[in-house]
Amino acid sequence: MASVDECREALHQLAARLDADAETGGKLDLDRTLACRVPDLETAFHGRLTGGRLVGIADGDDPKAKIALTAASDDLIALVTGKLDATRAIASRQVQVRANPFDLLKLRKLL
């Protein structure tokens, strides 16, 4: 099981990757609040996807988040590092994403 700090670092790595993608034109066209829940650690993080970037990453849940990702700590890290295929993980319910259908289509670029 990964630690809370490792999960936090993985989210910051994802934010850095999105920053690099946004600078090269691979912009994710969303402006939504995001919650990332890690049930095995009984913790959560939240932030905002805006302008192709993930900003304002902080500890704690956002129950009103428009997009919610739920994953075990090891799965979250594997997903962010590319060791876990997002499509398969979501299809097998290893990772759960709650968002409206249009946002899910846009999130394919992220995952």
CNS distance restraints for C-alpha pairs under 8 A (distance, minus, plus):
assign (resid   1 and name CA) (resid  73 and name CA) 6.31 0.50 0.50
assign (resid   1 and name CA) (resid  74 and name CA) 5.85 0.50 0.50
assign (resid   2 and name CA) (resid   6 and name CA) 6.16 0.50 0.50
assign (resid   2 and name CA) (resid   7 and name CA) 6.99 0.50 0.50
assign (resid   2 and name CA) (resid  73 and name CA) 5.38 0.50 0.50
assign (resid   2 and name CA) (resid  74 and name CA) 5.50 0.50 0.50
assign (resid   2 and name CA) (resid  77 and name CA) 7.96 0.50 0.50
assign (resid   3 and name CA) (resid   7 and name CA) 6.40 0.50 0.50
assign (resid   3 and name CA) (resid  41 and name CA) 7.49 0.50 0.50
assign (resid   3 and name CA) (resid  73 and name CA) 7.25 0.50 0.50
assign (resid   4 and name CA) (resid   8 and name CA) 6.15 0.50 0.50
assign (resid   4 and name CA) (resid  41 and name CA) 6.92 0.50 0.50
assign (resid   4 and name CA) (resid  43 and name CA) 7.52 0.50 0.50
assign (resid   4 and name CA) (resid  73 and name CA) 7.87 0.50 0.50
assign (resid   5 and name CA) (resid   9 and name CA) 6.08 0.50 0.50
assign (resid   6 and name CA) (resid  10 and name CA) 6.14 0.50 0.50
assign (resid   6 and name CA) (resid  77 and name CA) 7.66 0.50 0.50
assign (resid   7 and name CA) (resid  11 and name CA) 6.39 0.50 0.50
assign (resid   7 and name CA) (resid  73 and name CA) 6.40 0.50 0.50
assign (resid   7 and name CA) (resid  76 and name CA) 7.01 0.50 0.50
assign (resid   7 and name CA) (resid  77 and name CA) 6.33 0.50 0.50
assign (resid   8 and name CA) (resid  12 and name CA) 6.40 0.50 0.50
assign (resid   8 and name CA) (resid  45 and name CA) 7.71 0.50 0.50
assign (resid   9 and name CA) (resid  13 and name CA) 6.17 0.50 0.50
assign (resid  10 and name CA) (resid  14 and name CA) 6.24 0.50 0.50
assign (resid  10 and name CA) (resid  76 and name CA) 7.75 0.50 0.50
assign (resid  10 and name CA) (resid  77 and name CA) 5.86 0.50 0.50
assign (resid  10 and name CA) (resid  80 and name CA) 6.33 0.50 0.50
assign (resid  10 and name CA) (resid  81 and name CA) 7.69 0.50 0.50
assign (resid  11 and name CA) (resid  15 and name CA) 6.20 0.50 0.50
assign (resid  11 and name CA) (resid  57 and name CA) 7.71 0.50 0.50
assign (resid  11 and name CA) (resid  80 and name CA) 7.44 0.50 0.50
assign (resid  12 and name CA) (resid  16 and name CA) 6.21 0.50 0.50
assign (resid  12 and name CA) (resid  57 and name CA) 7.54 0.50 0.50
assign (resid  13 and name CA) (resid  17 and name CA) 6.21 0.50 0.50
assign (resid  13 and name CA) (resid  80 and name CA) 7.72 0.50 0.50
assign (resid  14 and name CA) (resid  18 and name CA) 6.18 0.50 0.50
assign (resid  14 and name CA) (resid  54 and name CA) 7.75 0.50 0.50
assign (resid  14 and name CA) (resid  80 and name CA) 6.26 0.50 0.50
assign (resid  15 and name CA) (resid  19 and name CA) 6.17 0.50 0.50
assign (resid  15 and name CA) (resid  53 and name CA) 6.41 0.50 0.50
assign (resid  15 and name CA) (resid  54 and name CA) 4.94 0.50 0.50
assign (resid  15 and name CA) (resid  55 and name CA) 7.03 0.50 0.50
assign (resid  16 and name CA) (resid  20 and name CA) 6.32 0.50 0.50
assign (resid  17 and name CA) (resid  21 and name CA) 6.22 0.50 0.50
assign (resid  18 and name CA) (resid  22 and name CA) 5.99 0.50 0.50
assign (resid  18 and name CA) (resid  52 and name CA) 6.45 0.50 0.50
assign (resid  18 and name CA) (resid  53 and name CA) 5.33 0.50 0.50
assign (resid  18 and name CA) (resid  54 and name CA) 6.80 0.50 0.50
assign (resid  18 and name CA) (resid 110 and name CA) 7.90 0.50 0.50
assign (resid  19 and name CA) (resid  23 and name CA) 6.26 0.50 0.50
assign (resid  19 and name CA) (resid  52 and name CA) 7.15 0.50 0.50
assign (resid  19 and name CA) (resid  53 and name CA) 5.48 0.50 0.50
assign (resid  19 and name CA) (resid  54 and name CA) 7.69 0.50 0.50
assign (resid  20 and name CA) (resid  24 and name CA) 6.46 0.50 0.50
assign (resid  21 and name CA) (resid  25 and name CA) 6.30 0.50 0.50
assign (resid  21 and name CA) (resid  26 and name CA) 4.87 0.50 0.50
assign (resid  21 and name CA) (resid  27 and name CA) 6.42 0.50 0.50
assign (resid  21 and name CA) (resid  52 and name CA) 7.73 0.50 0.50
assign (resid  22 and name CA) (resid  26 and name CA) 5.17 0.50 0.50
assign (resid  22 and name CA) (resid  27 and name CA) 4.58 0.50 0.50
assign (resid  22 and name CA) (resid  28 and name CA) 7.43 0.50 0.50
assign (resid  22 and name CA) (resid  51 and name CA) 7.64 0.50 0.50
assign (resid  22 and name CA) (resid  52 and name CA) 5.40 0.50 0.50
assign (resid  22 and name CA) (resid  53 and name CA) 6.79 0.50 0.50
assign (resid  23 and name CA) (resid  27 and name CA) 7.85 0.50 0.50
assign (resid  26 and name CA) (resid  52 and name CA) 7.70 0.50 0.50
assign (resid  27 and name CA) (resid  51 and name CA) 6.90 0.50 0.50
assign (resid  27 and name CA) (resid  52 and name CA) 4.55 0.50 0.50
assign (resid  27 and name CA) (resid  53 and name CA) 7.95 0.50 0.50
assign (resid  28 and name CA) (resid  50 and name CA) 7.98 0.50 0.50
assign (resid  28 and name CA) (resid  51 and name CA) 6.81 0.50 0.50
assign (resid  28 and name CA) (resid  52 and name CA) 4.20 0.50 0.50
assign (resid  28 and name CA) (resid  53 and name CA) 7.50 0.50 0.50
assign (resid  28 and name CA) (resid 106 and name CA) 7.08 0.50 0.50
assign (resid  28 and name CA) (resid 107 and name CA) 7.72 0.50 0.50
assign (resid  28 and name CA) (resid 109 and name CA) 6.95 0.50 0.50
assign (resid  28 and name CA) (resid 110 and name CA) 7.29 0.50 0.50
assign (resid  29 and name CA) (resid  50 and name CA) 7.48 0.50 0.50
assign (resid  29 and name CA) (resid  51 and name CA) 6.39 0.50 0.50
assign (resid  29 and name CA) (resid  52 and name CA) 5.99 0.50 0.50
assign (resid  29 and name CA) (resid 106 and name CA) 7.28 0.50 0.50
assign (resid  30 and name CA) (resid  49 and name CA) 6.21 0.50 0.50
assign (resid  30 and name CA) (resid  50 and name CA) 5.66 0.50 0.50
assign (resid  30 and name CA) (resid  51 and name CA) 6.69 0.50 0.50
assign (resid  30 and name CA) (resid  52 and name CA) 6.83 0.50 0.50
assign (resid  30 and name CA) (resid 103 and name CA) 7.59 0.50 0.50
assign (resid  30 and name CA) (resid 106 and name CA) 7.59 0.50 0.50
assign (resid  31 and name CA) (resid  48 and name CA) 7.13 0.50 0.50
assign (resid  31 and name CA) (resid  49 and name CA) 5.34 0.50 0.50
assign (resid  31 and name CA) (resid  50 and name CA) 4.28 0.50 0.50
assign (resid  31 and name CA) (resid  51 and name CA) 6.80 0.50 0.50
assign (resid  32 and name CA) (resid  48 and name CA) 5.75 0.50 0.50
assign (resid  32 and name CA) (resid  49 and name CA) 5.30 0.50 0.50
assign (resid  32 and name CA) (resid  50 and name CA) 6.60 0.50 0.50
assign (resid  32 and name CA) (resid  65 and name CA) 7.52 0.50 0.50
assign (resid  32 and name CA) (resid  66 and name CA) 5.92 0.50 0.50
assign (resid  32 and name CA) (resid  67 and name CA) 6.95 0.50 0.50
assign (resid  33 and name CA) (resid  46 and name CA) 7.49 0.50 0.50
assign (resid  33 and name CA) (resid  47 and name CA) 6.03 0.50 0.50
assign (resid  33 and name CA) (resid  48 and name CA) 4.37 0.50 0.50
assign (resid  33 and name CA) (resid  49 and name CA) 6.23 0.50 0.50
assign (resid  33 and name CA) (resid  65 and name CA) 4.85 0.50 0.50
assign (resid  33 and name CA) (resid  66 and name CA) 5.39 0.50 0.50
assign (resid  33 and name CA) (resid  67 and name CA) 6.29 0.50 0.50
assign (resid  34 and name CA) (resid  46 and name CA) 5.52 0.50 0.50
assign (resid  34 and name CA) (resid  47 and name CA) 5.28 0.50 0.50
assign (resid  34 and name CA) (resid  48 and name CA) 5.41 0.50 0.50
assign (resid  34 and name CA) (resid  49 and name CA) 6.76 0.50 0.50
assign (resid  34 and name CA) (resid  62 and name CA) 7.53 0.50 0.50
assign (resid  34 and name CA) (resid  65 and name CA) 5.23 0.50 0.50
assign (resid  34 and name CA) (resid  66 and name CA) 6.24 0.50 0.50
assign (resid  34 and name CA) (resid  67 and name CA) 4.82 0.50 0.50
assign (resid  34 and name CA) (resid  68 and name CA) 5.76 0.50 0.50
assign (resid  34 and name CA) (resid  69 and name CA) 7.74 0.50 0.50
assign (resid  35 and name CA) (resid  44 and name CA) 7.04 0.50 0.50
assign (resid  35 and name CA) (resid  45 and name CA) 5.81 0.50 0.50
assign (resid  35 and name CA) (resid  46 and name CA) 4.35 0.50 0.50
assign (resid  35 and name CA) (resid  47 and name CA) 6.62 0.50 0.50
assign (resid  35 and name CA) (resid  61 and name CA) 6.07 0.50 0.50
assign (resid  35 and name CA) (resid  62 and name CA) 5.69 0.50 0.50
assign (resid  35 and name CA) (resid  63 and name CA) 7.60 0.50 0.50
assign (resid  35 and name CA) (resid  65 and name CA) 5.78 0.50 0.50
assign (resid  35 and name CA) (resid  67 and name CA) 6.32 0.50 0.50
assign (resid  35 and name CA) (resid  68 and name CA) 4.69 0.50 0.50
assign (resid  35 and name CA) (resid  69 and name CA) 6.21 0.50 0.50
assign (resid  36 and name CA) (resid  44 and name CA) 5.52 0.50 0.50
assign (resid  36 and name CA) (resid  45 and name CA) 5.11 0.50 0.50
assign (resid  36 and name CA) (resid  46 and name CA) 6.00 0.50 0.50
assign (resid  36 and name CA) (resid  61 and name CA) 7.40 0.50 0.50
assign (resid  36 and name CA) (resid  68 and name CA) 5.84 0.50 0.50
assign (resid  36 and name CA) (resid  69 and name CA) 4.77 0.50 0.50
assign (resid  36 and name CA) (resid  70 and name CA) 5.86 0.50 0.50
assign (resid  36 and name CA) (resid  71 and name CA) 7.80 0.50 0.50
assign (resid  37 and name CA) (resid  43 and name CA) 6.31 0.50 0.50
assign (resid  37 and name CA) (resid  44 and name CA) 4.27 0.50 0.50
assign (resid  37 and name CA) (resid  45 and name CA) 6.45 0.50 0.50
assign (resid  37 and name CA) (resid  61 and name CA) 7.11 0.50 0.50
assign (resid  37 and name CA) (resid  68 and name CA) 7.36 0.50 0.50
assign (resid  37 and name CA) (resid  69 and name CA) 6.11 0.50 0.50
assign (resid  37 and name CA) (resid  70 and name CA) 4.65 0.50 0.50
assign (resid  37 and name CA) (resid  71 and name CA) 6.48 0.50 0.50
assign (resid  38 and name CA) (resid  42 and name CA) 6.08 0.50 0.50
assign (resid  38 and name CA) (resid  43 and name CA) 5.42 0.50 0.50
assign (resid  38 and name CA) (resid  44 and name CA) 5.61 0.50 0.50
assign (resid  38 and name CA) (resid  70 and name CA) 5.98 0.50 0.50
assign (resid  38 and name CA) (resid  71 and name CA) 5.43 0.50 0.50
assign (resid  38 and name CA) (resid  72 and name CA) 5.33 0.50 0.50
assign (resid  38 and name CA) (resid  73 and name CA) 5.83 0.50 0.50
assign (resid  39 and name CA) (resid  43 and name CA) 6.38 0.50 0.50
assign (resid  39 and name CA) (resid  44 and name CA) 7.88 0.50 0.50
assign (resid  39 and name CA) (resid  70 and name CA) 7.40 0.50 0.50
assign (resid  39 and name CA) (resid  71 and name CA) 7.05 0.50 0.50
assign (resid  39 and name CA) (resid  72 and name CA) 6.17 0.50 0.50
assign (resid  39 and name CA) (resid  73 and name CA) 7.90 0.50 0.50
assign (resid  40 and name CA) (resid  72 and name CA) 5.69 0.50 0.50
assign (resid  40 and name CA) (resid  73 and name CA) 6.65 0.50 0.50
assign (resid  41 and name CA) (resid  72 and name CA) 7.84 0.50 0.50
assign (resid  41 and name CA) (resid  73 and name CA) 7.02 0.50 0.50
assign (resid  43 and name CA) (resid  59 and name CA) 7.90 0.50 0.50
assign (resid  43 and name CA) (resid  60 and name CA) 6.82 0.50 0.50
assign (resid  43 and name CA) (resid  61 and name CA) 7.66 0.50 0.50
assign (resid  44 and name CA) (resid  59 and name CA) 6.22 0.50 0.50
assign (resid  44 and name CA) (resid  60 and name CA) 4.95 0.50 0.50
assign (resid  44 and name CA) (resid  61 and name CA) 4.96 0.50 0.50
assign (resid  45 and name CA) (resid  57 and name CA) 6.78 0.50 0.50
assign (resid  45 and name CA) (resid  58 and name CA) 5.58 0.50 0.50
assign (resid  45 and name CA) (resid  59 and name CA) 4.46 0.50 0.50
assign (resid  45 and name CA) (resid  60 and name CA) 4.83 0.50 0.50
assign (resid  45 and name CA) (resid  61 and name CA) 5.50 0.50 0.50
assign (resid  45 and name CA) (resid  62 and name CA) 7.78 0.50 0.50
assign (resid  46 and name CA) (resid  56 and name CA) 7.63 0.50 0.50
assign (resid  46 and name CA) (resid  57 and name CA) 5.60 0.50 0.50
assign (resid  46 and name CA) (resid  58 and name CA) 5.49 0.50 0.50
assign (resid  46 and name CA) (resid  59 and name CA) 6.40 0.50 0.50
assign (resid  46 and name CA) (resid  60 and name CA) 6.29 0.50 0.50
assign (resid  46 and name CA) (resid  61 and name CA) 5.82 0.50 0.50
assign (resid  46 and name CA) (resid  62 and name CA) 6.03 0.50 0.50
assign (resid  47 and name CA) (resid  54 and name CA) 6.69 0.50 0.50
assign (resid  47 and name CA) (resid  55 and name CA) 5.78 0.50 0.50
assign (resid  47 and name CA) (resid  56 and name CA) 4.85 0.50 0.50
assign (resid  47 and name CA) (resid  57 and name CA) 4.38 0.50 0.50
assign (resid  47 and name CA) (resid  58 and name CA) 6.34 0.50 0.50
assign (resid  48 and name CA) (resid  54 and name CA) 5.62 0.50 0.50
assign (resid  48 and name CA) (resid  55 and name CA) 5.34 0.50 0.50
assign (resid  48 and name CA) (resid  56 and name CA) 6.23 0.50 0.50
assign (resid  48 and name CA) (resid  57 and name CA) 7.40 0.50 0.50
assign (resid  49 and name CA) (resid  53 and name CA) 5.55 0.50 0.50
assign (resid  49 and name CA) (resid  54 and name CA) 4.57 0.50 0.50
assign (resid  49 and name CA) (resid  55 and name CA) 6.43 0.50 0.50
assign (resid  50 and name CA) (resid  54 and name CA) 6.46 0.50 0.50
assign (resid  50 and name CA) (resid  55 and name CA) 7.33 0.50 0.50
assign (resid  66 and name CA) (resid  98 and name CA) 7.95 0.50 0.50
assign (resid  66 and name CA) (resid  99 and name CA) 6.18 0.50 0.50
assign (resid  66 and name CA) (resid 100 and name CA) 7.94 0.50 0.50
assign (resid  67 and name CA) (resid  97 and name CA) 7.13 0.50 0.50
assign (resid  67 and name CA) (resid  98 and name CA) 5.66 0.50 0.50
assign (resid  67 and name CA) (resid  99 and name CA) 4.76 0.50 0.50
assign (resid  67 and name CA) (resid 100 and name CA) 7.90 0.50 0.50
assign (resid  68 and name CA) (resid  96 and name CA) 7.96 0.50 0.50
assign (resid  68 and name CA) (resid  97 and name CA) 5.63 0.50 0.50
assign (resid  68 and name CA) (resid  98 and name CA) 5.01 0.50 0.50
assign (resid  68 and name CA) (resid  99 and name CA) 6.67 0.50 0.50
assign (resid  69 and name CA) (resid  95 and name CA) 7.19 0.50 0.50
assign (resid  69 and name CA) (resid  96 and name CA) 5.67 0.50 0.50
assign (resid  69 and name CA) (resid  97 and name CA) 4.51 0.50 0.50
assign (resid  69 and name CA) (resid  98 and name CA) 6.44 0.50 0.50
assign (resid  70 and name CA) (resid  95 and name CA) 5.87 0.50 0.50
assign (resid  70 and name CA) (resid  96 and name CA) 5.08 0.50 0.50
assign (resid  70 and name CA) (resid  97 and name CA) 6.45 0.50 0.50
assign (resid  71 and name CA) (resid  75 and name CA) 5.98 0.50 0.50
assign (resid  71 and name CA) (resid  76 and name CA) 5.66 0.50 0.50
assign (resid  71 and name CA) (resid  94 and name CA) 6.79 0.50 0.50
assign (resid  71 and name CA) (resid  95 and name CA) 4.84 0.50 0.50
assign (resid  71 and name CA) (resid  96 and name CA) 6.56 0.50 0.50
assign (resid  72 and name CA) (resid  76 and name CA) 6.12 0.50 0.50
assign (resid  72 and name CA) (resid  94 and name CA) 8.00 0.50 0.50
assign (resid  72 and name CA) (resid  95 and name CA) 7.69 0.50 0.50
assign (resid  73 and name CA) (resid  77 and name CA) 6.42 0.50 0.50
assign (resid  74 and name CA) (resid  78 and name CA) 6.14 0.50 0.50
assign (resid  75 and name CA) (resid  79 and name CA) 5.90 0.50 0.50
assign (resid  75 and name CA) (resid  84 and name CA) 7.17 0.50 0.50
assign (resid  75 and name CA) (resid  94 and name CA) 7.62 0.50 0.50
assign (resid  75 and name CA) (resid  95 and name CA) 7.40 0.50 0.50
assign (resid  76 and name CA) (resid  80 and name CA) 6.22 0.50 0.50
assign (resid  77 and name CA) (resid  81 and name CA) 6.09 0.50 0.50
assign (resid  78 and name CA) (resid  82 and name CA) 5.98 0.50 0.50
assign (resid  78 and name CA) (resid  83 and name CA) 4.79 0.50 0.50
assign (resid  78 and name CA) (resid  84 and name CA) 5.09 0.50 0.50
assign (resid  79 and name CA) (resid  83 and name CA) 6.02 0.50 0.50
assign (resid  79 and name CA) (resid  84 and name CA) 4.70 0.50 0.50
assign (resid  79 and name CA) (resid  85 and name CA) 6.70 0.50 0.50
assign (resid  79 and name CA) (resid  86 and name CA) 6.40 0.50 0.50
assign (resid  79 and name CA) (resid 111 and name CA) 7.92 0.50 0.50
assign (resid  80 and name CA) (resid  84 and name CA) 7.95 0.50 0.50
assign (resid  84 and name CA) (resid  89 and name CA) 7.01 0.50 0.50
assign (resid  85 and name CA) (resid  89 and name CA) 6.08 0.50 0.50
assign (resid  86 and name CA) (resid  90 and name CA) 6.05 0.50 0.50
assign (resid  86 and name CA) (resid  95 and name CA) 7.85 0.50 0.50
assign (resid  86 and name CA) (resid 111 and name CA) 5.82 0.50 0.50
assign (resid  87 and name CA) (resid  91 and name CA) 6.06 0.50 0.50
assign (resid  87 and name CA) (resid 111 and name CA) 7.99 0.50 0.50
assign (resid  88 and name CA) (resid  92 and name CA) 6.01 0.50 0.50
assign (resid  89 and name CA) (resid  93 and name CA) 6.02 0.50 0.50
assign (resid  89 and name CA) (resid  94 and name CA) 4.92 0.50 0.50
assign (resid  89 and name CA) (resid  95 and name CA) 5.33 0.50 0.50
assign (resid  90 and name CA) (resid  94 and name CA) 6.01 0.50 0.50
assign (resid  90 and name CA) (resid  95 and name CA) 4.93 0.50 0.50
assign (resid  90 and name CA) (resid  96 and name CA) 5.74 0.50 0.50
assign (resid  90 and name CA) (resid  97 and name CA) 7.27 0.50 0.50
assign (resid  99 and name CA) (resid 103 and name CA) 6.13 0.50 0.50
assign (resid  99 and name CA) (resid 104 and name CA) 6.12 0.50 0.50
assign (resid 100 and name CA) (resid 104 and name CA) 6.33 0.50 0.50
assign (resid 101 and name CA) (resid 105 and name CA) 6.44 0.50 0.50
assign (resid 102 and name CA) (resid 106 and name CA) 6.60 0.50 0.50
assign (resid 103 and name CA) (resid 107 and name CA) 6.03 0.50 0.50
assign (resid 104 and name CA) (resid 108 and name CA) 6.58 0.50 0.50
assign (resid 106 and name CA) (resid 110 and name CA) 7.73 0.50 0.50
assign (resid 107 and name CA) (resid 111 and name CA) 6.31 0.50 0.50
